[in-house]
Amino acid sequence: MERYELNDNDKMLIDTALAVLKENFDDGIYNHTVGCAVLCKNGIVYKGVNCDGIHGSCAEYITIGSAISAGERDFDTIVAVHDKYLNYVIPPCGNCRQMLFEYCPDIKVIVNDENGKLIKVKAKDLLPFA
């Protein structure tokens, strides 16, 4: 699995995801507990939060859906965050890994490595033998 070092755009992406979470976090209800940001190859950033409920949607789904609705198809990097997680960055769940694999297998995903260091890996590497 190829690993990529973070750059200034990645730090901005994490900050954007944390900001959208802070703006929309609903303490006590917990419908919006994860923020997400995706950088498109054209430089445009889309952001979103999870929508929890009986059939909730992860922040990655909401964010990719917003970008696709705006006509985007070429994605560079994505990150999901929670304010109480290691380095704020949370890995995509299995459903999100599958969605990313199907929509944009070469998108880079910011995650914590086994030592807690932030790195980027391609979505297709997060779901081996898909």
Helices and strands as residue ranges (DSSP letters): H 8-24, E 35-40, E 45-49, H 59-69, E 75-81, G 86-88, E 89-90, H 94-103, E 108-112, E 118-122, H 123-126
